[in-house]
Amino acid sequence: MAKTQFNTDKIKTEAVKPLFAAAGATELAVEYARGYATEATKATQAQLDAAQTRVSGVQARVSKVEFDSKKVQTEAKARVEKLQADAKDAQVKFEARLTEIQKEAAELPAKLEAKLNEALKELNSTYADLAVRGEKFVAAVRKDGVKAVAAVKAKKAPAKKAAATKAPAKKAPAKKAAAKKAPAKKAAKKAS
């Protein structure tokens, strides 16, 4: 009985591949989350800078106005307070969006893992189907020899129906070649 030899290095390499894929997917998700957070921070900073610019503009206009400075100052303070409230509101919205992005980023590995598992199930199913099909084919070849191969080719022939109708002369020699090989196989079986 022949001993089966396993290539342990190859088995280790193949066993670790799914883990590397999961780590890569997680790293990509974190990269996207950081990108979203950076963009949101930049947008909020731009809004805050615009608000500060408007406040500076208001203060400059107030300083130029000389009539009823207390009234202008009160109005300016009210506008500054409104701008500050708007800035706080923008900050709250930014923090809410950041929390939302972090939640999505936390869910992304699970989603990717689910999709990866689905793909692996499909791959394993296909692999199992092909293994069963191959086992049946090998059993048929062992049982019938060349007839099994000819039967497989005959099953593929209806898909090439147009080619068969155009060139029937080419199909006939293929059958003759199969017929010539079959007696040789039978003779070899009888000799065994």
LINBELLIN-V167208 format. One record per backbone hydrogen bond with DSSP energy under -1.0 kcal/mol. NH is the residue of the N-H (numbers start at 1). CO is the residue of the C=O. E is the energy in kcal/mol with one decimal. If there is no record, write none. Layout:
BEGIN
NH/CO/E
NH/CO/E
END
This chain:
BEGIN
8/6/-1.2
11/7/-2.2
12/8/-2.7
13/9/-2.4
14/10/-2.6
15/11/-2.4
16/12/-1.6
17/13/-1.0
20/16/-2.1
21/17/-2.4
22/18/-2.3
23/19/-2.5
24/20/-2.6
25/21/-2.2
26/22/-2.3
27/23/-2.4
28/24/-2.1
29/25/-2.2
30/26/-2.3
31/27/-2.2
32/28/-2.3
33/29/-2.4
34/30/-2.6
35/31/-2.0
36/32/-2.5
37/33/-2.4
38/34/-2.5
39/35/-2.3
40/36/-2.4
41/37/-2.4
42/38/-2.4
43/39/-2.3
44/40/-2.3
45/41/-2.6
46/42/-2.4
47/43/-2.0
48/44/-2.5
49/45/-2.7
50/46/-2.3
51/47/-2.3
52/48/-2.5
53/49/-2.3
54/50/-2.4
55/51/-2.4
56/52/-2.7
57/53/-2.4
58/54/-2.5
59/55/-2.7
60/56/-2.3
61/57/-2.2
62/58/-2.6
63/59/-2.2
64/60/-1.2
65/61/-1.4
72/68/-2.0
73/69/-2.8
74/70/-2.4
75/71/-2.5
76/72/-2.7
77/73/-2.6
78/74/-2.3
79/75/-2.5
80/76/-2.9
81/77/-2.8
82/78/-2.4
83/79/-2.9
84/80/-2.8
85/81/-2.5
86/82/-2.6
87/83/-2.7
88/84/-2.7
89/85/-2.6
90/86/-2.7
91/87/-2.3
92/88/-2.5
93/89/-2.5
94/90/-2.6
95/91/-2.7
96/92/-2.4
97/93/-2.6
98/94/-2.8
99/95/-2.3
100/96/-2.2
101/97/-2.6
102/98/-2.5
103/99/-2.2
104/100/-2.4
105/101/-2.6
106/102/-2.1
107/103/-1.9
108/104/-1.5
111/107/-2.2
112/108/-3.0
113/109/-2.7
114/110/-2.5
115/111/-2.5
116/112/-2.7
117/113/-2.8
118/114/-2.4
119/115/-2.5
120/116/-2.6
121/117/-2.7
122/118/-2.3
123/119/-2.6
124/120/-3.1
125/121/-2.7
126/122/-2.6
127/123/-2.7
128/124/-2.7
129/125/-2.7
130/126/-2.6
131/127/-2.3
132/128/-2.4
133/129/-2.5
134/130/-2.9
135/131/-2.5
136/132/-2.4
137/133/-2.4
138/134/-2.9
139/135/-2.3
140/136/-2.3
141/137/-2.6
142/138/-2.6
143/139/-2.0
144/140/-3.4
145/141/-1.9
147/144/-1.4
150/146/-2.7
151/147/-2.2
152/148/-1.9
153/149/-2.2
154/150/-2.3
155/151/-1.7
156/152/-1.4
157/153/-1.2
160/157/-1.3
161/158/-1.2
164/160/-1.8
165/161/-2.0
166/162/-1.5
167/163/-1.9
172/168/-1.4
173/169/-1.0
175/171/-1.4
176/172/-1.8
177/173/-2.3
178/174/-1.9
179/175/-2.4
180/176/-2.2
181/177/-1.7
182/178/-1.9
183/179/-1.0
185/181/-1.9
186/182/-2.3
187/183/-2.5
188/184/-1.9
189/185/-2.4
190/186/-2.4
191/187/-1.9
192/188/-1.1
END
